[in-house]
Amino acid sequence: MQRQRTDCPWWQRGVIYQIYPRSFQDSNGDGVGDLAGIEARLDYVATLGVDAIWLSPVFPSPMADFGYDVADYCGIEPMFGDLAAFDRLLTGVHARGLKLLLDFVPNHSSDQHPWFAESRASRDSSKRDWYIWRDPAPDGGPPNNWISDFGGSAWEWDVATGQYYLHAFLKQQPDLNWRNPALRAAMMDVLRFWLDRGVDGFRIDVLWHIVKAEGFPDNPVNVDWTPDRTERDRLIQRHSTDQPEAHAISADFRALADSYGERVLVGEIFLPNDRHARWFGTPERPQVHLPFNFQLIENRWDAAVLRRVIADYEASLPAHGWPNWVFGSHDAPRIAARIGNAQARVAAMLLLTLRGTPTLYQGDEIGIGDVPIPPERIRDPQDLRQPGLGIGRDRSRTPMPWDGSPFAGFSAVEPWLPLNPDWPTRNVTTQSDDPDSLLTLYRSLLTLRRAQDALSIGDFALVDADEDVLAFERWHGDDRLLVALNLGTQRRRLPLPAHGAIGAVLASTLPPRVLDGSLAPDEGLVLRLEEAR
C-alpha cells in the first residue's frame, strides 16, 4: 500500500462516533433523547477517545421515518431542541477538540416540507419540477415497475393533480428532482447554512439514489429473489440508483465542502467494489472523502471470508482513495447480537486496527446485544410494512444505558423503545469501573490507535495464517505491528512474522498471559514487531 503522509487530514487519523439522538440521552423527561442530553454526555464521548460525532437527523420532521423525512432542512426538530441548543452543542463539541457531522438527506424530503406542498398544489407550480411527477402508464397504473425500499410501488397517485410522484422509501418521503437546477441550488444553500454555522462535515444519506435514469425504464426482475428477502429485492435497481449523472452532484458537494477548509463528506453507498470506488471521483474532480464501506456488516463473520473481503476492497481503492470500515449503525443488527460477546471484543480490535477511518455506533462499545421488541412497541415503518422478515431497525435504536438507576439513567420516564434486557449490569457506569469490560477495551484500543501512527495512517498487508485466524501487519516508519485475531472456538497457531520477531503485547482481547506461539479462542492481539537479532 502507498505510504500516507504524516500531515494527513484529521478524518484519516480519526474515529467517527455515530449518535442516534432519540436514544442517547433524554434531558427533559419525555422519554426521547435530545440535543441537551447529548451535550450533557459530551465528556463521555471525549474520554472514549473518538475524534468526531455524527448525528442522525435532527431537523424538523413528522417522524414518519424518524427524521429521514425532513420538513425543514435549516431548522431543528422541537423534540430535540432548537437552533440555540444546536449552537450550544456545537460549541461544546469543539471545546472538547471533537468534530461534528450532520446527516444530510438529499434524495427526498417529507411530504410536509413547504417545497412539496407547493409542488403538489398545481401542475403549474414553480416548484412542480422540484419533485418527480409522471403521468400514469397507459393502463392507468404507476409509470413503471419500481418498488419502494419499504415495499409496494415507488409511485403514489395524487388525485388533485392527476399524476404520480416518486418515493424510493415511504410515500411520506417524495423524491427530489436533482435534474432541476433550482432544486440543486437550494440544496447547496442548505449545506452552506450548516457549514457557515460551523459543522465539520456531513454523512450523506442514500447518496447513490439521488438521480434516476431518464425515461424511467422498468427495472429488471431479480431472478434470484426468494420470499425471505424484502420486496425491494424483487427487482435489480439498475435505473433507479447509481446513475452516471449523480457523480457530478457528488463532486459539487465536495467542491463546496473543500471551500470551507478541512471538512469531510461521508457518502452512504451500497454497491459492488468497482462501482463503489467511483464515488471517490478523480484527483482533479474528487467526490466524497469516504464512500461508506459496509462489508463488515454484509458478510459472514468468518476469517477466510473477511480476508477476501478486505483484500478485494483494498485492491479496489483508487490511489487517492482512503478506506473506511463500520460494523454497526442505526439500520444494522448489533454486532454483539450477530457474533456474541466474546467475538464482539475481537470485532472491536479489527475495526480499530484495519487501515482506514472507523465509524463506531453508540452502544456497541458496551456490547449491547439482541433487544427483543414486543409487537406492540415496534416503531420502525420498515418492519411494520414487511413483518416477519427480521428486518426491523428498532433493535439497533434502543436507548443508551448509562447506569443502574431507573430507566438506566437515560430518562426519568419509560423510554420510547425498550432498553436492552441486561441494562442493570450492561451499562456505561458498570463497565467504566471494570478493567476487563468491553468499554475498557475500546478505550485502550482507541488510546493505542491515537499513539501509534502505524495503526492510524500506516501501511497494511495481510499475513497468511491458520484456519479461523485473520492476521495483518501495520507499519509506519520504523514501527511495525502484527494484528492477529482468532475468529474461531479452537486454539490456533499465532502467525510468525516473515521478518523480525514478536516483541511487546500492545493490546489483547483476553487477560494478559505469556505468549506461547498460539492464539486462544476469541483472542485478538496487537503485537510490536522487532528486528531479529
C-alpha positions in Angstrom: 0.0 0.0 0.0 1.1 3.6 -0.6 2.7 5.2 2.4 0.5 8.0 3.8 1.8 11.5 4.8 2.1 12.3 8.4 0.3 15.7 7.7 -2.9 13.9 6.6 -6.3 15.4 7.5 -8.0 14.7 10.8 -10.5 12.4 9.2 -7.8 10.0 8.1 -6.3 9.7 11.5 -9.7 9.9 13.3 -12.5 7.8 14.5 -16.2 8.8 14.0 -18.8 8.0 16.6 -22.4 7.8 15.5 -25.1 9.1 17.8 -28.8 8.3 17.3 -30.2 11.4 19.0 -33.6 9.9 20.0 -31.7 7.2 22.0 -28.6 8.9 23.5 -29.8 10.9 26.5 -33.2 12.5 27.4 -32.8 15.8 29.2 -36.5 16.8 29.6 -38.3 13.7 30.7 -40.3 12.9 27.6 -38.6 9.5 27.0 -36.8 10.7 23.9 -33.2 11.8 23.6 -32.4 15.4 22.6 -29.6 17.8 21.9 -29.2 19.0 25.5 -28.9 15.4 26.5 -26.1 14.8 24.0 -24.4 18.0 25.3 -24.6 16.6 28.9 -22.8 13.4 27.8 -20.0 15.1 25.7 -17.4 14.3 28.4 -18.1 10.6 27.9 -17.7 10.8 24.2 -14.4 12.8 24.6 -12.9 10.4 27.1 -13.9 7.4 24.9 -11.2 8.6 22.6 -13.0 9.3 19.3 -12.5 12.3 17.1 -15.9 13.2 15.6 -19.6 12.8 16.3 -22.1 12.1 13.5 -25.6 12.9 14.4 -28.5 11.1 12.7 -31.1 13.7 11.5 -32.2 16.4 14.0 -34.2 18.5 11.5 -37.9 19.3 11.8 -39.8 16.2 10.8 -43.2 14.5 11.1 -41.1 11.4 12.0 -42.8 9.0 9.6 -39.2 7.6 9.2 -37.8 9.1 12.4 -36.1 12.1 10.9 -35.3 10.9 7.5 -38.4 12.7 6.3 -37.2 16.3 6.6 -39.7 19.1 6.7 -37.2 21.9 7.0 -33.5 21.4 6.1 -32.4 24.6 8.1 -34.1 24.0 11.4 -34.1 21.8 14.4 -36.9 19.4 15.4 -38.6 20.8 18.6 -38.4 17.3 20.1 -34.7 17.7 20.1 -34.4 21.4 20.9 -33.8 24.5 18.7 -31.1 26.2 16.9 -29.8 27.8 20.1 -29.5 24.3 21.6 -27.7 23.1 18.5 -25.2 26.0 18.7 -24.5 25.2 22.3 -23.9 21.6 21.4 -21.6 22.5 18.6 -19.7 24.8 20.9 -19.4 22.0 23.5 -18.2 19.6 20.8 -15.5 21.9 19.6 -14.4 22.9 23.1 -13.5 19.2 23.6 -11.5 19.0 20.5 -14.1 17.0 18.7 -15.8 17.5 15.3 -19.5 17.4 14.4 -21.0 15.9 11.3 -24.7 16.2 10.4 -26.8 13.8 8.4 -27.8 15.3 5.1 -30.8 13.7 3.4 -30.7 14.8 -0.3 -32.7 12.1 -2.0 -36.1 13.0 -0.6 -37.9 15.4 1.8 -41.0 15.0 3.9 -44.4 15.4 2.2 -44.9 18.1 4.8 -42.0 20.2 3.5 -43.2 23.5 2.1 -41.5 22.7 -1.1 -43.6 19.7 -1.7 -46.8 21.4 -0.6 -46.1 24.0 -3.3 -45.1 21.3 -5.8 -48.3 19.3 -5.4 -50.5 22.4 -5.3 -50.7 22.6 -9.1 -49.1 21.3 -12.3 -48.2 24.9 -13.0 -46.5 25.4 -9.6 -43.0 26.9 -9.8 -41.8 24.0 -7.7 -43.6 21.3 -9.6 -40.4 20.1 -11.1 -38.5 20.1 -7.8 -40.0 16.6 -7.3 -40.5 13.8 -9.7 -44.1 13.7 -11.2 -45.2 11.5 -14.1 -48.4 10.6 -15.9 -49.9 7.1 -15.4 -49.0 4.2 -17.6 -51.4 3.5 -20.5 -53.4 1.2 -18.2 -53.7 3.9 -15.6 -51.3 2.4 -13.2 -47.9 3.6 -12.0 -45.4 4.9 -14.6 -43.1 1.9 -14.2 -42.4 -1.2 -12.1 -40.1 0.4 -9.5 -40.5 -0.9 -5.9 -40.1 1.2 -2.8 -37.3 0.2 -0.5 -40.0 -0.2 2.2 -42.2 -2.4 -0.1 -45.0 -1.6 -2.5 -44.9 0.6 -5.6 -42.4 3.5 -5.5 -45.2 5.7 -7.0 -48.1 7.4 -5.2 -51.2 8.7 -7.0 -52.1 12.4 -6.4 -55.8 12.8 -7.0 -55.7 16.6 -7.1 -53.2 16.9 -10.0 -53.8 13.6 -11.7 -50.2 12.4 -11.6 -47.9 10.0 -9.7 -45.0 11.2 -7.6 -41.9 9.0 -7.0 -40.9 7.9 -3.5 -38.0 5.5 -3.1 -39.0 5.0 0.5 -42.3 5.9 2.3 -45.0 7.7 0.4 -44.4 10.5 3.0 -40.9 10.8 1.5 -41.2 12.2 -2.0 -38.0 12.1 -4.1 -36.4 15.4 -5.0 -35.6 16.0 -8.7 -31.8 16.7 -8.8 -32.0 17.3 -12.5 -33.7 20.6 -11.7 -31.1 23.4 -11.4 -33.2 25.5 -8.9 -33.6 22.5 -6.6 -29.9 21.8 -6.8 -29.1 25.4 -5.9 -31.5 25.3 -2.9 -29.9 22.2 -1.5 -26.4 23.6 -1.9 -27.7 26.5 0.1 -28.7 24.1 2.8 -25.1 22.8 3.0 -23.8 26.4 3.2 -26.2 27.2 6.0 -24.8 24.5 8.2 -21.2 24.9 7.1 -21.5 28.6 7.9 -22.7 27.6 11.3 -19.5 25.7 11.9 -20.3 22.0 11.3 -17.3 19.9 10.2 -19.0 17.8 7.5 -21.9 15.6 6.6 -22.9 12.0 6.3 -24.9 12.0 3.1 -27.9 9.6 3.2 -28.5 7.2 0.2 -26.2 9.2 -2.0 -26.3 6.7 -4.8 -30.1 7.1 -5.1 -30.3 10.8 -5.9 -30.5 10.7 -9.7 -32.8 8.4 -11.7 -32.4 7.2 -15.3 -34.0 9.5 -17.9 -37.2 8.0 -19.3 -37.7 5.9 -16.2 -37.5 2.5 -17.8 -38.6 -0.6 -15.8 -36.0 -2.2 -13.5 -35.1 -5.7 -14.5 -36.5 -8.6 -12.5 -34.2 -10.3 -10.0 -34.4 -14.0 -10.9 -32.7 -14.9 -7.7 -35.3 -13.4 -5.4 -36.8 -15.6 -2.7 -39.7 -14.8 -0.4 -37.4 -14.5 2.6 -36.0 -11.3 1.1 -37.5 -7.8 1.0 -40.0 -6.9 -1.6 -37.5 -4.3 -2.9 -35.2 -7.1 -3.9 -37.7 -8.5 -6.4 -36.0 -6.0 -8.9 -32.5 -5.0 -9.6 -32.3 -1.2 -9.1 -30.4 -0.6 -12.3 -32.3 2.5 -13.4 -33.4 3.9 -10.0 -30.0 4.2 -8.4 -26.3 4.8 -9.2 -26.8 6.9 -12.3 -23.7 8.5 -14.0 -25.1 12.0 -13.6 -25.1 11.6 -9.8 -21.3 11.8 -9.7 -21.2 15.4 -10.9 -23.5 16.3 -8.0 -21.2 14.4 -5.6 -18.3 16.4 -6.9 -20.2 19.6 -6.4 -20.8 18.7 -2.8 -17.0 18.0 -2.4 -16.0 21.3 -4.0 -18.3 23.2 -1.6 -17.0 21.3 1.4 -13.4 21.9 0.4 -14.0 25.6 0.0 -14.6 25.7 3.8 -11.3 24.1 4.7 -10.8 20.7 6.3 -14.4 19.3 6.1 -15.4 15.7 5.4 -18.2 14.1 3.4 -19.2 10.5 4.1 -21.5 9.0 1.5 -23.9 6.2 2.2 -23.4 3.9 -0.8 -24.3 0.2 -1.1 -22.6 -1.0 -4.3 -20.1 -3.6 -5.5 -16.5 -2.5 -5.2 -15.9 -1.4 -8.7 -18.9 0.9 -8.7 -18.4 1.9 -5.1 -14.9 3.2 -5.9 -16.2 5.6 -8.5 -17.6 7.7 -5.7 -14.1 8.8 -4.7 -14.1 10.7 -8.0 -10.7 11.6 -9.6 -7.8 13.7 -8.2 -8.9 16.5 -10.5 -12.6 16.2 -9.6 -12.9 14.5 -6.2 -16.2 13.4 -4.8 -16.9 12.2 -1.2 -14.0 11.7 1.1 -15.3 8.4 2.5 -17.8 6.3 0.5 -19.2 4.3 3.4 -17.9 0.7 3.3 -20.5 -1.7 4.9 -18.7 -5.0 4.1 -18.1 -5.9 7.8 -21.9 -5.8 8.2 -22.8 -7.5 4.9 -20.5 -10.5 5.1 -20.3 -13.6 7.3 -18.1 -13.4 10.4 -15.5 -15.9 9.1 -11.8 -15.4 8.8 -11.5 -16.6 5.2 -14.5 -14.6 4.1 -13.2 -11.4 5.8 -9.7 -11.9 4.5 -11.1 -12.0 0.9 -13.4 -9.0 1.6 -10.5 -6.9 3.0 -8.2 -7.8 0.1 -10.7 -7.1 -2.6 -11.8 -3.8 -1.0 -8.2 -2.6 -0.6 -7.5 -3.6 -4.2 -10.5 -1.6 -5.5 -9.4 1.7 -4.0 -8.0 4.3 -6.3 -4.6 5.7 -5.4 -6.2 8.9 -4.0 -8.9 7.0 -2.1 -8.9 6.4 1.7 -10.6 3.3 3.1 -13.2 3.2 5.9 -14.9 0.5 8.0 -18.0 0.1 10.0 -19.8 -2.9 11.6 -22.8 -1.1 13.3 -25.3 1.6 12.6 -28.9 2.6 13.3 -30.0 0.3 10.5 -27.9 -2.8 11.1 -28.3 -5.6 13.7 -26.0 -5.1 16.7 -22.5 -6.7 16.3 -22.8 -8.4 19.7 -26.2 -9.9 18.6 -24.7 -11.2 15.4 -21.5 -12.8 16.7 -21.7 -13.0 20.5 -20.0 -11.1 23.4 -16.6 -12.8 23.1 -16.2 -12.2 19.4 -17.5 -8.6 19.8 -14.2 -8.0 21.6 -12.4 -9.4 18.6 -14.5 -7.2 16.3 -13.5 -4.1 18.3 -9.9 -4.9 17.7 -10.4 -5.5 14.0 -12.4 -2.3 13.5 -9.8 -0.1 15.2 -6.7 -1.7 13.6 -7.7 -2.0 10.0 -6.3 0.6 7.6 -8.8 3.4 7.2 -11.3 5.5 9.1 -13.5 3.5 11.5 -17.1 4.5 12.5 -18.3 3.3 15.8 -22.1 3.2 16.6 -23.3 4.2 20.1 -23.7 1.3 22.4 -21.5 -1.1 20.5 -18.7 -0.1 22.8 -20.6 -1.7 25.7 -21.7 -4.7 23.7 -25.5 -4.1 23.6 -26.8 -7.3 22.0 -30.2 -8.6 21.0 -33.0 -6.4 22.3 -36.5 -8.1 21.9 -39.1 -5.6 20.8 -42.7 -6.6 21.7 -45.1 -6.3 18.8 -47.0 -3.5 20.4 -43.8 -1.5 20.8 -42.5 -1.8 17.2 -42.0 1.7 15.8 -40.0 1.0 12.6 -42.1 1.5 9.5 -39.9 -0.9 7.5 -40.7 -3.7 10.0 -44.4 -2.8 10.2 -44.8 -2.8 6.4 -42.9 -6.1 5.9 -43.3 -8.1 9.1 -41.7 -11.5 9.7 -38.6 -10.9 7.7 -36.4 -9.9 10.6 -35.5 -6.5 9.1 -36.7 -4.4 12.0 -34.3 -1.5 12.8 -35.7 -0.8 16.3 -33.4 -3.4 17.8 -30.5 -1.1 16.9 -32.0 2.1 18.1 -32.8 1.3 21.7 -31.7 3.8 24.4 -28.2 4.0 25.7 -28.0 2.5 29.2 -25.9 4.8 31.4 -26.2 3.3 34.9 -28.3 1.1 37.1 -30.8 3.7 38.1 -34.4 3.6 36.9 -34.6 3.7 33.1 -30.8 3.2 33.0 -30.1 6.9 33.5 -31.4 7.6 30.0 -34.6 9.2 31.1 -36.9 9.9 34.1 -39.7 8.0 32.3 -40.3 4.9 30.2 -38.2 5.4 27.0 -39.6 5.4 23.5 -38.1 2.0 22.9 -37.3 -0.8 25.4 -33.9 -0.9 27.0 -31.5 -3.9 26.5 -32.8 -6.5 28.9 -29.4 -6.7 30.7 -29.1 -3.0 31.2 -28.8 -3.2 35.1 -25.4 -4.9 34.5 -24.6 -3.8 30.9 -24.3 -0.1 31.2 -21.7 2.6 30.9 -21.1 3.1 34.6 -20.7 -0.6 35.4 -18.3 -1.1 32.5 -16.3 2.1 33.3 -15.4 0.5 36.7 -14.5 -2.9 35.2 -10.9 -3.2 33.9 -11.9 -6.3 31.9 -15.0 -4.8 30.3 -15.6 -4.2 26.6 -15.8 -0.5 27.2 -12.3 -0.6 28.8 -11.0 -2.5 25.8 -12.5 0.1 23.4 -10.9 2.9 25.4 -7.5 1.2 25.4 -7.7 0.4 21.7 -8.6 4.0 20.9 -5.8 5.3 23.0 -3.4 2.9 21.3 -4.6 3.9 17.9 -4.0 7.6 18.7 -0.5 6.8 19.9 0.6 4.6 17.0 0.9 6.1 13.6 1.2 2.6 12.3 -2.5 2.0 13.3 -4.0 5.3 12.2 -2.2 6.2 9.0 0.3 3.3 8.4 0.6 0.8 5.6 -1.2 -2.5 5.6 -0.6 -6.1 4.4 -2.5 -9.3 5.1 -0.5 -12.2 6.6 -1.0 -15.9 5.9 -2.5 -17.6 8.9 -4.2 -20.8 10.1 -7.9 -21.5 9.7 -10.1 -19.1 11.7 -7.2 -16.6 12.1 -7.2 -13.2 10.4 -3.9 -11.5 10.6 -2.2 -8.5 9.1 0.7 -6.2 9.6 0.6 -2.4 10.0 3.7 -0.2 9.8 4.8 3.4 9.6 8.4 4.4 9.5 10.4 2.0 11.7 7.4 0.9 13.7 5.8 -2.4 12.6 2.9 -4.1 14.3 1.2 -7.5 13.9 -2.6 -7.9 14.5 -3.7 -11.5 14.9 -7.4 -12.3 15.5 -8.8 -15.8 16.3 -12.4 -15.7 15.0 -13.0 -19.3 16.0 -13.5 -21.5 19.1 -10.3 -23.6 18.8 -6.8 -22.7 19.8 -4.8 -21.8 16.7 -1.2 -21.1 15.8 0.0 -17.5 16.2 1.4 -16.5 12.8 5.1 -15.6 12.9 6.3 -12.5 11.1 8.1 -13.0 7.8 10.9 -10.8 9.1 11.7 -9.8 12.6 10.5 -11.2 15.9 7.5 -10.7 18.2 8.1 -8.1 20.9 5.7 -6.5 23.3 2.0 -7.2 23.5 0.3 -3.8 23.0 -3.3 -4.9 23.3 -5.3 -8.1 23.9 -8.9 -9.1 23.9 -8.3 -11.5 26.8 -6.5 -11.1 30.1 -2.7 -10.8 29.8 -0.7 -14.1 29.5 2.7 -15.4 28.5 2.8 -15.8 24.7 3.3 -19.5 23.8 3.0 -19.3 20.0 -0.7 -19.8 19.9 -3.9 -17.8 19.8 -6.6 -18.8 22.3 -10.3 -19.0 21.2 -11.7 -15.5 20.8 -8.3 -14.0 21.3 -7.0 -10.9 19.4 -3.5 -9.5 19.9 -1.8 -6.4 18.7 2.0 -7.1 18.9 5.0 -5.0 18.3 7.5 -6.5 15.8 11.2 -6.1 16.4 14.2 -6.7 14.2 15.7 -10.2 14.5 19.0 -10.2 16.3 
